[in-house]
Each structure stands twice: as structure tokens, then as C-alpha cells.
Amino acid sequence: MKVVDRFGTRQAFGPALLGFVLTLTSLTACGSSSPPAVADSVDASTYVVVIGRFVPPPSPDPEVLTIVYVSGSGATEMSLEDQVNVIDGFAATHEVRFVDDFAAALDHDAPGSPPKDQGVLIGVGRISRDAPHTVRVEVYVDTDRLEAQLVTVAYQAGAWVVESVEPVEPEVLVGDE
């Protein structure tokens, strides 16, 4: 189809429009069948912010990374992909090691049963999917130094932030250690 514009110039408008529509249709059809990601949905970046609140300061020696053991507590549902993203989120300053059983991270032969390799053990629960986004976090340094917090995170200005931290009684990382 030929079209004449307001200046009397003939233009091949039809084939170009048809090509554009077909290309647009193809691109939309090739997309994922899953719904688009929601910016404020809980994901690995949310866990990075929560865990980041409790990791010890990085080692002053950039060649030595501080060891952080992370153990799921309660009904934690962190996928392997999310675990890798959390590890990557701290790679420059900390060596994050996920453990299925928190007792495996402890040096039972040392007084107070501290985490192995002079590390810290952080137990992280499941972050609630609906607002307010809360999660229980327990930090274990040794049998005498264990604290628990209820953390609330919020999605603000395009990023997850810790909104509040409330002390609670430890429940998960306590035991017969």
C-alpha cells in the first residue's frame, strides 16, 4: 500500500508498518511464560540486606575474608540460586558458607563451641512475602554470645532497607552445644 503524506510525497508505509507489527508481536510472544518480576518481591537481594546487618566487619587484611556461616531456621525457602546470589553479594568482604545443620559449623572441641574458622553463625528464617516483611535472625558467636532479632525490611526508593530490629529470645540456635 502506498501512502501520500501531507507534502504530496509517496511513501511505502504499509510494508514498514506490517514489519513493525510482526516484529513487535514476535518479541512479545517470545517472552517468558512467567509473570514479570515485581521490583519489591522478596528475593536474594532482600536476604543480602538482612544478613548484611549482622555480619561482622570485614577483615582489615583484604587477603583474608571473614567467615560467615548461614543456616536456614524454621521454614526457610531459599533456593540454590538465591544462595549463590547471597554468596556473590558478600564475595568481596566475607566468605559465606551455607550449612544445612548449624551444629556442623561449630567447633565442638573449642571452649564455648564457637563457629569454625573464627567465623560467625547466622540463622535466618523465611522473610514474609507480604508486608510488613519480617524475619527472625539469630547470631551465634559462642554458647555465651547468642542473640536473636525480629527484623522488618521494606522496599524504599528502589532498594531493600532494614526498617527496624527488635530483640527477641533465641529459639533456633540454642541447644546442647
Secondary structure as UniProt FT lines:
FT   STRAND          3..4
FT   TURN            6..7
FT   STRAND          10..11
FT   HELIX           13..29
FT   TURN            39..40
FT   HELIX           44..52
FT   TURN            53..54
FT   TURN            62..63
FT   STRAND          66..72
FT   HELIX           80..90
FT   TURN            91..93
FT   STRAND          94..99
FT   HELIX           102..105
FT   TURN            108..109
FT   TURN            111..112
FT   HELIX           116..118
FT   STRAND          120..124
FT   STRAND          133..142
FT   TURN            143..144
FT   STRAND          145..156
FT   TURN            157..158
FT   STRAND          159..168
//
